[in-house]
Amino acid sequence: MEEKEIILIENTNGDTFEAELVTYLVSKDKSNTYIVYTNNEVEDNGDQVIYVSKVVAEGDTVKIDEIVDDEEWKNVQQLLKEIANN
């Protein structure tokens, strides 16, 4: 059984929390990196909740930020579909 990787995440508001790393994604043009993670929350239907955030470098630290652009979100969804189909 694969060991879970627990990571410490700091968002752009400065809030820090632990989460389980699922994977990293890199945009097709390699201009953006995204992190896929979970807090092990389960929806009523039994599906595990996952989160995807943009990785943002701020000086010597790396933080996460919300994906707000619709086109960027469509590109991330396509990356996730490609992973699911392989």
C-alpha positions as CSV (number, residue, x, y, z in Angstrom):
1,M,0.0,0.0,0.0
2,E,1.3,3.4,-1.0
3,E,2.1,5.7,1.9
4,K,0.2,9.0,1.9
5,E,2.3,12.2,1.5
6,I,1.1,14.9,3.9
7,I,2.1,18.4,2.9
8,L,1.8,21.8,4.6
9,I,0.0,24.3,2.4
10,E,0.0,28.1,2.8
11,N,-2.6,30.0,0.9
12,T,-2.2,33.6,-0.3
13,N,-4.1,34.8,2.8
14,G,-1.3,33.3,4.9
15,D,-3.5,30.5,6.4
16,T,-1.6,27.2,6.8
17,F,-3.0,23.7,6.9
18,E,-2.0,20.1,6.3
19,A,-3.4,18.1,3.4
20,E,-2.8,14.9,1.5
21,L,-1.0,15.4,-1.8
22,V,-2.7,13.7,-4.7
23,T,-0.6,14.9,-7.6
24,Y,0.9,17.9,-9.3
25,L,-0.2,19.1,-12.8
26,V,1.7,21.2,-15.3
27,S,-0.1,23.1,-18.0
28,K,0.5,22.1,-21.6
29,D,2.5,25.2,-22.3
30,K,4.4,24.7,-19.0
31,S,3.6,28.2,-17.8
32,N,1.6,27.1,-14.7
33,T,1.8,24.4,-12.1
34,Y,-1.2,23.1,-10.1
35,I,-1.5,21.0,-7.0
36,V,-4.2,18.4,-6.4
37,Y,-4.9,17.6,-2.8
38,T,-7.5,16.4,-0.3
39,N,-8.4,16.9,3.3
40,N,-10.0,13.4,3.3
41,E,-13.5,14.8,3.2
42,V,-16.1,12.6,1.8
43,E,-19.3,13.7,0.1
44,D,-22.7,12.2,0.9
45,N,-22.4,9.9,-2.1
46,G,-19.1,8.5,-0.8
47,D,-16.8,10.3,-3.3
48,Q,-13.7,11.9,-1.8
49,V,-13.4,15.7,-2.2
50,I,-10.3,16.9,-4.0
51,Y,-9.1,20.4,-4.5
52,V,-7.0,21.9,-7.3
53,S,-5.1,25.2,-6.8
54,K,-2.6,27.1,-8.8
55,V,1.0,27.1,-7.3
56,V,2.3,30.6,-7.0
57,A,5.9,31.5,-6.2
58,E,6.3,34.5,-3.9
59,G,9.9,35.2,-3.3
60,D,11.4,32.2,-1.4
61,T,8.0,30.7,-0.6
62,V,5.5,28.8,-2.6
63,K,1.8,29.4,-2.0
64,I,-1.5,28.3,-3.6
65,D,-4.1,30.5,-5.2
66,E,-7.6,29.9,-6.4
67,I,-8.2,29.3,-10.1
68,V,-10.6,32.1,-11.2
69,D,-10.2,32.2,-15.0
70,D,-12.8,30.1,-16.8
71,E,-10.4,29.2,-19.6
72,E,-7.6,28.2,-17.2
73,W,-10.1,26.0,-15.3
74,K,-11.2,24.3,-18.5
75,N,-7.5,23.5,-19.2
76,V,-7.0,22.1,-15.7
77,Q,-10.1,19.9,-16.1
78,Q,-8.7,18.6,-19.4
79,L,-5.5,17.7,-17.7
80,L,-7.5,15.8,-15.0
81,K,-9.5,14.0,-17.7
82,E,-6.2,12.9,-19.4
83,I,-5.0,11.5,-16.1
84,A,-8.2,9.7,-15.4
85,N,-8.2,8.1,-18.9
86,N,-4.7,6.8,-18.7
